[in-house]
Amino acid sequence: RSSSPQKVISELEKLPMAQEIIGTTGDSDIVARIGAASNEDLRETVVNKVQSIQGVVSTETFLAFPKL
């Protein structure tokens, strides 16, 4: 969730690990797919980079697995 979706999307686009960013309607304003080598790298990215972007109100993280 964000208080300024366009600004947050612009900042997310600057992160090299952001693979896909989608504006949405409903409960969330933005869905971003973040690439990470490990769960620790993902945690570090979300906590230290995404959550520190001005306008980010809250985040929710889901692990995604490759197609079989």
N, C-alpha and C positions, 0 to 999 in steps of 0.2 A: 504494500500500500504506500501511496505517496501523496504528498500535498501539492506536488507540481510534476505530473507525469512527463511532460515534454522535457523539462530540465533534467529529470532523473534519467530518462532514456538517453539523452545527450551525453550524460556523464558515464552511463553504463557502456555506451559505444566506445569509450576511450579505454576500457579494460581489455587487454589482449585475450583474456580467458573467456570473455563473453562471446559465445558461439552464435546465439540467436536471441533477439529481443523482440517481444511482441506486446503491443498495447492491447488491453482487453477491457471488457465491461464486466460489471458484476462485483464480486467480492474483492478481486484484485485489479489493480490498474495496469500492471505490467507482469509479464512472465519472461524471465531471462534464463536461458540455458547456459550454465557456466561449466567449462571444462576444467577438470582437475585430475592430477595424477594419483591422488589419494584422498581419503576422507579428511585427513588433517589439512591438506592443501585447500580443500573445499571450505572447511570451517574457517581457515585463515582468510580466505577471499571474502566470504560472506560477512564475517564479523569485522574484519579490519578494513575492507574496501567498500563493499556494497552498503553495509549499515552506516558507514561514515559519510555517505553521499548526502549533501544537504537536500532535504525534501523527502528522503526515505523515512516513512513512519514506522513500518514493520515489514518483516520478511518471514517467509515460510519456505523451508527447504525440503525437497523430495529427491531421493536418489533415483536415478534412471539407469536402466541396464541396456546394453546393446541388444538388438534383435537377434534371435537365435536362428 
